[in-house]
Amino acid sequence: MLEKLDEQATSALLSLDSGDLAYCLKLTKRFEQMGVSPQHASNALCTLVDNGNLEDLYQAG
């Protein structure tokens, strides 16, 4: 699904450190398994990156 993300989401992911990027790639795979559209996945990832909520999410999961 990574290749299906929009330019903004791809750019946001590339700005992350390796730990956060790895987590987002796992989320992307999970979104694809759940049938989430690439556009919704892109929006969700951009929101997570923009809000800086990644550490809270993967520490809770």
PDB file of N, CA, C, O and CB in Angstrom:
ATOM      1  N   MET A   1       0.815  -1.200   0.000  1.00  0.00           N
ATOM      2  CA  MET A   1       0.000   0.000   0.000  1.00  0.00           C
ATOM      3  C   MET A   1       0.853   1.257   0.000  1.00  0.00           C
ATOM      4  O   MET A   1       0.384   2.309  -0.435  1.00  0.00           O
ATOM      5  CB  MET A   1      -0.924   0.002   1.194  1.00  0.00           C
ATOM      6  N   LEU A   2       2.084   1.184   0.471  1.00  0.00           N
ATOM      7  CA  LEU A   2       2.929   2.377   0.541  1.00  0.00           C
ATOM      8  C   LEU A   2       2.997   3.087  -0.804  1.00  0.00           C
ATOM      9  O   LEU A   2       2.956   4.316  -0.860  1.00  0.00           O
ATOM     10  CB  LEU A   2       4.336   2.005   1.005  1.00  0.00           C
ATOM     11  N   GLU A   3       3.099   2.327  -1.881  1.00  0.00           N
ATOM     12  CA  GLU A   3       3.168   2.938  -3.201  1.00  0.00           C
ATOM     13  C   GLU A   3       1.839   3.589  -3.591  1.00  0.00           C
ATOM     14  O   GLU A   3       1.794   4.378  -4.535  1.00  0.00           O
ATOM     15  CB  GLU A   3       3.565   1.895  -4.240  1.00  0.00           C
ATOM     16  N   LYS A   4       0.759   3.268  -2.878  1.00  0.00           N
ATOM     17  CA  LYS A   4      -0.558   3.834  -3.175  1.00  0.00           C
ATOM     18  C   LYS A   4      -0.869   5.069  -2.336  1.00  0.00           C
ATOM     19  O   LYS A   4      -1.871   5.742  -2.577  1.00  0.00           O
ATOM     20  CB  LYS A   4      -1.628   2.791  -2.953  1.00  0.00           C
ATOM     21  N   LEU A   5      -0.011   5.378  -1.343  1.00  0.00           N
ATOM     22  CA  LEU A   5      -0.251   6.553  -0.511  1.00  0.00           C
ATOM     23  C   LEU A   5      -0.035   7.821  -1.323  1.00  0.00           C
ATOM     24  O   LEU A   5       0.744   7.834  -2.276  1.00  0.00           O
ATOM     25  CB  LEU A   5       0.665   6.544   0.725  1.00  0.00           C
ATOM     26  N   ASP A   6      -0.726   8.879  -0.941  1.00  0.00           N
ATOM     27  CA  ASP A   6      -0.550  10.116  -1.677  1.00  0.00           C
ATOM     28  C   ASP A   6       0.801  10.763  -1.336  1.00  0.00           C
ATOM     29  O   ASP A   6       1.486  10.342  -0.404  1.00  0.00           O
ATOM     30  CB  ASP A   6      -1.705  11.084  -1.373  1.00  0.00           C
ATOM     31  N   GLU A   7       1.160  11.773  -2.094  1.00  0.00           N
ATOM     32  CA  GLU A   7       2.471  12.429  -1.959  1.00  0.00           C
ATOM     33  C   GLU A   7       2.677  13.023  -0.571  1.00  0.00           C
ATOM     34  O   GLU A   7       3.778  12.950  -0.023  1.00  0.00           O
ATOM     35  CB  GLU A   7       2.621  13.524  -3.009  1.00  0.00           C
ATOM     36  N   GLN A   8       1.641  13.604  -0.003  1.00  0.00           N
ATOM     37  CA  GLN A   8       1.748  14.205   1.322  1.00  0.00           C
ATOM     38  C   GLN A   8       2.052  13.143   2.382  1.00  0.00           C
ATOM     39  O   GLN A   8       2.893  13.365   3.253  1.00  0.00           O
ATOM     40  CB  GLN A   8       0.453  14.953   1.675  1.00  0.00           C
ATOM     41  N   ALA A   9       1.389  12.015   2.318  1.00  0.00           N
ATOM     42  CA  ALA A   9       1.622  10.945   3.293  1.00  0.00           C
ATOM     43  C   ALA A   9       3.019  10.364   3.130  1.00  0.00           C
ATOM     44  O   ALA A   9       3.711  10.108   4.115  1.00  0.00           O
ATOM     45  CB  ALA A   9       0.567   9.836   3.143  1.00  0.00           C
ATOM     46  N   THR A  10       3.429  10.158   1.886  1.00  0.00           N
ATOM     47  CA  THR A  10       4.770   9.627   1.636  1.00  0.00           C
ATOM     48  C   THR A  10       5.826  10.579   2.168  1.00  0.00           C
ATOM     49  O   THR A  10       6.794  10.145   2.793  1.00  0.00           O
ATOM     50  CB  THR A  10       4.987   9.380   0.136  1.00  0.00           C
ATOM     51  N   SER A  11       5.652  11.856   1.931  1.00  0.00           N
ATOM     52  CA  SER A  11       6.592  12.862   2.430  1.00  0.00           C
ATOM     53  C   SER A  11       6.636  12.872   3.957  1.00  0.00           C
ATOM     54  O   SER A  11       7.708  12.966   4.554  1.00  0.00           O
ATOM     55  CB  SER A  11       6.209  14.251   1.909  1.00  0.00           C
ATOM     56  N   ALA A  12       5.467  12.773   4.579  1.00  0.00           N
ATOM     57  CA  ALA A  12       5.404  12.753   6.046  1.00  0.00           C
ATOM     58  C   ALA A  12       6.143  11.545   6.600  1.00  0.00           C
ATOM     59  O   ALA A  12       6.879  11.660   7.580  1.00  0.00           O
ATOM     60  CB  ALA A  12       3.943  12.742   6.528  1.00  0.00           C
ATOM     61  N   LEU A  13       5.951  10.388   5.977  1.00  0.00           N
ATOM     62  CA  LEU A  13       6.620   9.179   6.438  1.00  0.00           C
ATOM     63  C   LEU A  13       8.136   9.285   6.282  1.00  0.00           C
ATOM     64  O   LEU A  13       8.880   8.833   7.153  1.00  0.00           O
ATOM     65  CB  LEU A  13       6.100   7.966   5.675  1.00  0.00           C
ATOM     66  N   LEU A  14       8.588   9.866   5.206  1.00  0.00           N
ATOM     67  CA  LEU A  14      10.022   9.982   4.969  1.00  0.00           C
ATOM     68  C   LEU A  14      10.698  10.948   5.934  1.00  0.00           C
ATOM     69  O   LEU A  14      11.923  10.943   6.063  1.00  0.00           O
ATOM     70  CB  LEU A  14      10.272  10.426   3.550  1.00  0.00           C
ATOM     71  N   SER A  15       9.907  11.779   6.615  1.00  0.00           N
ATOM     72  CA  SER A  15      10.472  12.719   7.577  1.00  0.00           C
ATOM     73  C   SER A  15      10.685  12.094   8.957  1.00  0.00           C
ATOM     74  O   SER A  15      11.261  12.727   9.841  1.00  0.00           O
ATOM     75  CB  SER A  15       9.571  13.926   7.700  1.00  0.00           C
ATOM     76  N   LEU A  16      10.225  10.862   9.143  1.00  0.00           N
ATOM     77  CA  LEU A  16      10.267  10.212  10.456  1.00  0.00           C
ATOM     78  C   LEU A  16      11.607   9.527  10.713  1.00  0.00           C
ATOM     79  O   LEU A  16      12.334   9.187   9.780  1.00  0.00           O
ATOM     80  CB  LEU A  16       9.141   9.195  10.571  1.00  0.00           C
ATOM     81  N   ASP A  17      11.917   9.332  11.989  1.00  0.00           N
ATOM     82  CA  ASP A  17      13.089   8.520  12.314  1.00  0.00           C
ATOM     83  C   ASP A  17      12.748   7.058  12.046  1.00  0.00           C
ATOM     84  O   ASP A  17      11.588   6.720  11.810  1.00  0.00           O
ATOM     85  CB  ASP A  17      13.535   8.732  13.803  1.00  0.00           C
ATOM     86  N   SER A  18      13.746   6.204  12.082  1.00  0.00           N
ATOM     87  CA  SER A  18      13.551   4.825  11.647  1.00  0.00           C
ATOM     88  C   SER A  18      12.528   4.060  12.486  1.00  0.00           C
ATOM     89  O   SER A  18      11.778   3.249  11.942  1.00  0.00           O
ATOM     90  CB  SER A  18      14.861   4.101  11.682  1.00  0.00           C
ATOM     91  N   GLY A  19      12.481   4.299  13.790  1.00  0.00           N
ATOM     92  CA  GLY A  19      11.508   3.605  14.638  1.00  0.00           C
ATOM     93  C   GLY A  19      10.079   3.982  14.305  1.00  0.00           C
ATOM     94  O   GLY A  19       9.211   3.117  14.196  1.00  0.00           O
ATOM     95  N   ASP A  20       9.833   5.279  14.140  1.00  0.00           N
ATOM     96  CA  ASP A  20       8.488   5.732  13.795  1.00  0.00           C
ATOM     97  C   ASP A  20       8.100   5.295  12.387  1.00  0.00           C
ATOM     98  O   ASP A  20       6.951   4.934  12.132  1.00  0.00           O
ATOM     99  CB  ASP A  20       8.393   7.250  13.915  1.00  0.00           C
ATOM    100  N   LEU A  21       9.066   5.332  11.482  1.00  0.00           N
ATOM    101  CA  LEU A  21       8.795   4.902  10.115  1.00  0.00           C
ATOM    102  C   LEU A  21       8.413   3.422  10.090  1.00  0.00           C
ATOM    103  O   LEU A  21       7.458   3.040   9.414  1.00  0.00           O
ATOM    104  CB  LEU A  21      10.023   5.158   9.213  1.00  0.00           C
ATOM    105  N   ALA A  22       9.140   2.602  10.812  1.00  0.00           N
ATOM    106  CA  ALA A  22       8.829   1.168  10.871  1.00  0.00           C
ATOM    107  C   ALA A  22       7.421   0.949  11.404  1.00  0.00           C
ATOM    108  O   ALA A  22       6.682   0.108  10.893  1.00  0.00           O
ATOM    109  CB  ALA A  22       9.851   0.423  11.751  1.00  0.00           C
ATOM    110  N   TYR A  23       7.053   1.702  12.427  1.00  0.00           N
ATOM    111  CA  TYR A  23       5.713   1.570  12.990  1.00  0.00           C
ATOM    112  C   TYR A  23       4.654   1.966  11.957  1.00  0.00           C
ATOM    113  O   TYR A  23       3.644   1.277  11.808  1.00  0.00           O
ATOM    114  CB  TYR A  23       5.575   2.436  14.259  1.00  0.00           C
ATOM    115  N   CYS A  24       4.879   3.061  11.251  1.00  0.00           N
ATOM    116  CA  CYS A  24       3.908   3.510  10.251  1.00  0.00           C
ATOM    117  C   CYS A  24       3.791   2.517   9.105  1.00  0.00           C
ATOM    118  O   CYS A  24       2.706   2.334   8.553  1.00  0.00           O
ATOM    119  CB  CYS A  24       4.299   4.883   9.710  1.00  0.00           C
ATOM    120  N   LEU A  25       4.883   1.882   8.746  1.00  0.00           N
ATOM    121  CA  LEU A  25       4.811   0.868   7.696  1.00  0.00           C
ATOM    122  C   LEU A  25       3.980  -0.326   8.144  1.00  0.00           C
ATOM    123  O   LEU A  25       3.264  -0.928   7.343  1.00  0.00           O
ATOM    124  CB  LEU A  25       6.214   0.410   7.298  1.00  0.00           C
ATOM    125  N   LYS A  26       4.079  -0.670   9.441  1.00  0.00           N
ATOM    126  CA  LYS A  26       3.225  -1.736   9.978  1.00  0.00           C
ATOM    127  C   LYS A  26       1.761  -1.313   9.940  1.00  0.00           C
ATOM    128  O   LYS A  26       0.889  -2.113   9.601  1.00  0.00           O
ATOM    129  CB  LYS A  26       3.640  -2.093  11.423  1.00  0.00           C
ATOM    130  N   LEU A  27       1.491  -0.054  10.288  1.00  0.00           N
ATOM    131  CA  LEU A  27       0.116   0.456  10.218  1.00  0.00           C
ATOM    132  C   LEU A  27      -0.406   0.397   8.789  1.00  0.00           C
ATOM    133  O   LEU A  27      -1.551   0.011   8.553  1.00  0.00           O
ATOM    134  CB  LEU A  27       0.045   1.900  10.748  1.00  0.00           C
ATOM    135  N   THR A  28       0.434   0.780   7.843  1.00  0.00           N
ATOM    136  CA  THR A  28       0.035   0.770   6.438  1.00  0.00           C
ATOM    137  C   THR A  28      -0.354  -0.634   6.000  1.00  0.00           C
ATOM    138  O   THR A  28      -1.361  -0.822   5.318  1.00  0.00           O
ATOM    139  CB  THR A  28       1.165   1.307   5.553  1.00  0.00           C
ATOM    140  N   LYS A  29       0.442  -1.613   6.391  1.00  0.00           N
ATOM    141  CA  LYS A  29       0.133  -3.012   6.052  1.00  0.00           C
ATOM    142  C   LYS A  29      -1.179  -3.438   6.711  1.00  0.00           C
ATOM    143  O   LYS A  29      -1.996  -4.129   6.101  1.00  0.00           O
ATOM    144  CB  LYS A  29       1.289  -3.955   6.496  1.00  0.00           C
ATOM    145  N   ARG A  30      -1.368  -3.022   7.950  1.00  0.00           N
ATOM    146  CA  ARG A  30      -2.605  -3.364   8.669  1.00  0.00           C
ATOM    147  C   ARG A  30      -3.819  -2.725   8.002  1.00  0.00           C
ATOM    148  O   ARG A  30      -4.862  -3.362   7.852  1.00  0.00           O
ATOM    149  CB  ARG A  30      -2.516  -2.916  10.140  1.00  0.00           C
ATOM    150  N   PHE A  31      -3.675  -1.448   7.601  1.00  0.00           N
ATOM    151  CA  PHE A  31      -4.758  -0.765   6.895  1.00  0.00           C
ATOM    152  C   PHE A  31      -5.137  -1.552   5.638  1.00  0.00           C
ATOM    153  O   PHE A  31      -6.319  -1.744   5.353  1.00  0.00           O
ATOM    154  CB  PHE A  31      -4.344   0.684   6.526  1.00  0.00           C
ATOM    155  N   GLU A  32      -4.133  -2.001   4.895  1.00  0.00           N
ATOM    156  CA  GLU A  32      -4.395  -2.739   3.663  1.00  0.00           C
ATOM    157  C   GLU A  32      -5.137  -4.040   3.961  1.00  0.00           C
ATOM    158  O   GLU A  32      -6.073  -4.399   3.246  1.00  0.00           O
ATOM    159  CB  GLU A  32      -3.081  -3.032   2.923  1.00  0.00           C
ATOM    160  N   GLN A  33      -4.721  -4.751   5.017  1.00  0.00           N
ATOM    161  CA  GLN A  33      -5.379  -6.002   5.398  1.00  0.00           C
ATOM    162  C   GLN A  33      -6.833  -5.770   5.797  1.00  0.00           C
ATOM    163  O   GLN A  33      -7.682  -6.638   5.598  1.00  0.00           O
ATOM    164  CB  GLN A  33      -4.625  -6.668   6.548  1.00  0.00           C
ATOM    165  N   MET A  34      -7.114  -4.611   6.353  1.00  0.00           N
ATOM    166  CA  MET A  34      -8.465  -4.276   6.799  1.00  0.00           C
ATOM    167  C   MET A  34      -9.320  -3.718   5.672  1.00  0.00           C
ATOM    168  O   MET A  34     -10.514  -3.486   5.858  1.00  0.00           O
ATOM    169  CB  MET A  34      -8.407  -3.279   7.935  1.00  0.00           C
ATOM    170  N   GLY A  35      -8.719  -3.498   4.500  1.00  0.00           N
ATOM    171  CA  GLY A  35      -9.472  -2.970   3.374  1.00  0.00           C
ATOM    172  C   GLY A  35      -9.655  -1.466   3.391  1.00  0.00           C
ATOM    173  O   GLY A  35     -10.538  -0.937   2.716  1.00  0.00           O
ATOM    174  N   VAL A  36      -8.825  -0.775   4.160  1.00  0.00           N
ATOM    175  CA  VAL A  36      -8.894   0.689   4.211  1.00  0.00           C
ATOM    176  C   VAL A  36      -8.371   1.237   2.886  1.00  0.00           C
ATOM    177  O   VAL A  36      -7.336   0.788   2.394  1.00  0.00           O
ATOM    178  CB  VAL A  36      -8.070   1.261   5.423  1.00  0.00           C
ATOM    179  N   SER A  37      -9.070   2.191   2.316  1.00  0.00           N
ATOM    180  CA  SER A  37      -8.654   2.756   1.030  1.00  0.00           C
ATOM    181  C   SER A  37      -7.328   3.506   1.195  1.00  0.00           C
ATOM    182  O   SER A  37      -7.034   4.018   2.275  1.00  0.00           O
ATOM    183  CB  SER A  37      -9.751   3.704   0.466  1.00  0.00           C
ATOM    184  N   PRO A  38      -6.533   3.569   0.130  1.00  0.00           N
ATOM    185  CA  PRO A  38      -5.280   4.303   0.204  1.00  0.00           C
ATOM    186  C   PRO A  38      -5.470   5.764   0.632  1.00  0.00           C
ATOM    187  O   PRO A  38      -4.643   6.309   1.363  1.00  0.00           O
ATOM    188  CB  PRO A  38      -4.586   4.251  -1.135  1.00  0.00           C
ATOM    189  N   GLN A  39      -6.557   6.395   0.177  1.00  0.00           N
ATOM    190  CA  GLN A  39      -6.779   7.795   0.552  1.00  0.00           C
ATOM    191  C   GLN A  39      -7.048   7.932   2.048  1.00  0.00           C
ATOM    192  O   GLN A  39      -6.523   8.844   2.685  1.00  0.00           O
ATOM    193  CB  GLN A  39      -7.951   8.382  -0.245  1.00  0.00           C
ATOM    194  N   HIS A  40      -7.854   7.043   2.615  1.00  0.00           N
ATOM    195  CA  HIS A  40      -8.117   7.094   4.049  1.00  0.00           C
ATOM    196  C   HIS A  40      -6.854   6.771   4.843  1.00  0.00           C
ATOM    197  O   HIS A  40      -6.597   7.376   5.883  1.00  0.00           O
ATOM    198  CB  HIS A  40      -9.242   6.120   4.422  1.00  0.00           C
ATOM    199  N   ALA A  41      -6.070   5.817   4.350  1.00  0.00           N
ATOM    200  CA  ALA A  41      -4.814   5.482   5.016  1.00  0.00           C
ATOM    201  C   ALA A  41      -3.865   6.669   4.979  1.00  0.00           C
ATOM    202  O   ALA A  41      -3.204   6.963   5.974  1.00  0.00           O
ATOM    203  CB  ALA A  41      -4.160   4.255   4.359  1.00  0.00           C
ATOM    204  N   SER A  42      -3.791   7.354   3.844  1.00  0.00           N
ATOM    205  CA  SER A  42      -2.937   8.530   3.714  1.00  0.00           C
ATOM    206  C   SER A  42      -3.351   9.608   4.704  1.00  0.00           C
ATOM    207  O   SER A  42      -2.513  10.203   5.381  1.00  0.00           O
ATOM    208  CB  SER A  42      -2.989   9.077   2.286  1.00  0.00           C
ATOM    209  N   ASN A  43      -4.652   9.849   4.777  1.00  0.00           N
ATOM    210  CA  ASN A  43      -5.158  10.869   5.704  1.00  0.00           C
ATOM    211  C   ASN A  43      -4.842  10.507   7.151  1.00  0.00           C
ATOM    212  O   ASN A  43      -4.428  11.364   7.932  1.00  0.00           O
ATOM    213  CB  ASN A  43      -6.672  11.048   5.529  1.00  0.00           C
ATOM    214  N   ALA A  44      -5.035   9.247   7.508  1.00  0.00           N
ATOM    215  CA  ALA A  44      -4.775   8.804   8.879  1.00  0.00           C
ATOM    216  C   ALA A  44      -3.299   8.951   9.226  1.00  0.00           C
ATOM    217  O   ALA A  44      -2.963   9.443  10.303  1.00  0.00           O
ATOM    218  CB  ALA A  44      -5.218   7.346   9.066  1.00  0.00           C
ATOM    219  N   LEU A  45      -2.417   8.530   8.328  1.00  0.00           N
ATOM    220  CA  LEU A  45      -0.985   8.625   8.593  1.00  0.00           C
ATOM    221  C   LEU A  45      -0.534  10.076   8.706  1.00  0.00           C
ATOM    222  O   LEU A  45       0.258  10.410   9.588  1.00  0.00           O
ATOM    223  CB  LEU A  45      -0.198   7.921   7.497  1.00  0.00           C
ATOM    224  N   CYS A  46      -1.025  10.932   7.830  1.00  0.00           N
ATOM    225  CA  CYS A  46      -0.670  12.360   7.907  1.00  0.00           C
ATOM    226  C   CYS A  46      -1.128  12.958   9.228  1.00  0.00           C
ATOM    227  O   CYS A  46      -0.396  13.729   9.849  1.00  0.00           O
ATOM    228  CB  CYS A  46      -1.293  13.141   6.732  1.00  0.00           C
ATOM    229  N   THR A  47      -2.317  12.613   9.653  1.00  0.00           N
ATOM    230  CA  THR A  47      -2.834  13.128  10.924  1.00  0.00           C
ATOM    231  C   THR A  47      -1.974  12.658  12.085  1.00  0.00           C
ATOM    232  O   THR A  47      -1.647  13.450  12.969  1.00  0.00           O
ATOM    233  CB  THR A  47      -4.290  12.688  11.135  1.00  0.00           C
ATOM    234  N   LEU A  48      -1.603  11.393  12.098  1.00  0.00           N
ATOM    235  CA  LEU A  48      -0.753  10.873  13.172  1.00  0.00           C
ATOM    236  C   LEU A  48       0.600  11.570  13.206  1.00  0.00           C
ATOM    237  O   LEU A  48       1.081  11.963  14.269  1.00  0.00           O
ATOM    238  CB  LEU A  48      -0.554   9.370  13.008  1.00  0.00           C
ATOM    239  N   VAL A  49       1.208  11.720  12.039  1.00  0.00           N
ATOM    240  CA  VAL A  49       2.527  12.359  11.978  1.00  0.00           C
ATOM    241  C   VAL A  49       2.417  13.829  12.379  1.00  0.00           C
ATOM    242  O   VAL A  49       3.218  14.315  13.177  1.00  0.00           O
ATOM    243  CB  VAL A  49       3.135  12.231  10.555  1.00  0.00           C
ATOM    244  N   ASP A  50       1.433  14.535  11.832  1.00  0.00           N
ATOM    245  CA  ASP A  50       1.265  15.960  12.132  1.00  0.00           C
ATOM    246  C   ASP A  50       1.001  16.216  13.605  1.00  0.00           C
ATOM    247  O   ASP A  50       1.458  17.218  14.156  1.00  0.00           O
ATOM    248  CB  ASP A  50       0.133  16.532  11.312  1.00  0.00           C
ATOM    249  N   ASN A  51       0.269  15.318  14.244  1.00  0.00           N
ATOM    250  CA  ASN A  51      -0.069  15.499  15.654  1.00  0.00           C
ATOM    251  C   ASN A  51       0.991  14.950  16.593  1.00  0.00           C
ATOM    252  O   ASN A  51       0.928  15.173  17.802  1.00  0.00           O
ATOM    253  CB  ASN A  51      -1.384  14.843  15.952  1.00  0.00           C
ATOM    254  N   GLY A  52       1.957  14.238  16.048  1.00  0.00           N
ATOM    255  CA  GLY A  52       3.035  13.682  16.876  1.00  0.00           C
ATOM    256  C   GLY A  52       2.569  12.626  17.845  1.00  0.00           C
ATOM    257  O   GLY A  52       3.136  12.498  18.931  1.00  0.00           O
ATOM    258  N   ASN A  53       1.549  11.862  17.488  1.00  0.00           N
ATOM    259  CA  ASN A  53       0.960  10.875  18.385  1.00  0.00           C
ATOM    260  C   ASN A  53       1.534   9.463  18.233  1.00  0.00           C
ATOM    261  O   ASN A  53       1.017   8.525  18.838  1.00  0.00           O
ATOM    262  CB  ASN A  53      -0.510  10.829  18.161  1.00  0.00           C
ATOM    263  N   LEU A  54       2.565   9.304  17.457  1.00  0.00           N
ATOM    264  CA  LEU A  54       3.061   7.961  17.151  1.00  0.00           C
ATOM    265  C   LEU A  54       3.573   7.221  18.373  1.00  0.00           C
ATOM    266  O   LEU A  54       3.240   6.051  18.561  1.00  0.00           O
ATOM    267  CB  LEU A  54       4.155   8.042  16.130  1.00  0.00           C
ATOM    268  N   GLU A  55       4.365   7.863  19.202  1.00  0.00           N
ATOM    269  CA  GLU A  55       4.918   7.167  20.373  1.00  0.00           C
ATOM    270  C   GLU A  55       3.816   6.678  21.303  1.00  0.00           C
ATOM    271  O   GLU A  55       3.888   5.560  21.814  1.00  0.00           O
ATOM    272  CB  GLU A  55       5.871   8.089  21.140  1.00  0.00           C
ATOM    273  N   ASP A  56       2.801   7.501  21.525  1.00  0.00           N
ATOM    274  CA  ASP A  56       1.700   7.080  22.390  1.00  0.00           C
ATOM    275  C   ASP A  56       1.013   5.846  21.827  1.00  0.00           C
ATOM    276  O   ASP A  56       0.643   4.945  22.580  1.00  0.00           O
ATOM    277  CB  ASP A  56       0.686   8.216  22.562  1.00  0.00           C
ATOM    278  N   LEU A  57       0.841   5.795  20.523  1.00  0.00           N
ATOM    279  CA  LEU A  57       0.157   4.664  19.899  1.00  0.00           C
ATOM    280  C   LEU A  57       0.947   3.376  20.018  1.00  0.00           C
ATOM    281  O   LEU A  57       0.401   2.358  20.443  1.00  0.00           O
ATOM    282  CB  LEU A  57      -0.111   4.958  18.446  1.00  0.00           C
ATOM    283  N   TYR A  58       2.225   3.397  19.651  1.00  0.00           N
ATOM    284  CA  TYR A  58       2.919   2.116  19.646  1.00  0.00           C
ATOM    285  C   TYR A  58       3.378   1.687  21.020  1.00  0.00           C
ATOM    286  O   TYR A  58       3.729   0.522  21.206  1.00  0.00           O
ATOM    287  CB  TYR A  58       4.093   2.178  18.732  1.00  0.00           C
ATOM    288  N   GLN A  59       3.387   2.584  21.988  1.00  0.00           N
ATOM    289  CA  GLN A  59       3.658   2.171  23.367  1.00  0.00           C
ATOM    290  C   GLN A  59       2.410   1.533  23.975  1.00  0.00           C
ATOM    291  O   GLN A  59       2.509   0.647  24.824  1.00  0.00           O
ATOM    292  CB  GLN A  59       4.119   3.381  24.223  1.00  0.00           C
ATOM    293  N   ALA A  60       1.237   1.989  23.536  1.00  0.00           N
ATOM    294  CA  ALA A  60      -0.016   1.423  24.042  1.00  0.00           C
ATOM    295  C   ALA A  60      -0.314   0.082  23.393  1.00  0.00           C
ATOM    296  O   ALA A  60      -0.970  -0.768  23.995  1.00  0.00           O
ATOM    297  CB  ALA A  60      -1.175   2.389  23.799  1.00  0.00           C
ATOM    298  N   GLY A  61       0.168  -0.114  22.156  1.00  0.00           N
ATOM    299  CA  GLY A  61      -0.161  -1.333  21.423  1.00  0.00           C
ATOM    300  C   GLY A  61       0.841  -2.361  21.708  1.00  0.00           C
ATOM    301  O   GLY A  61       0.750  -3.473  21.188  1.00  0.00           O
TER     302      GLY A  61
END
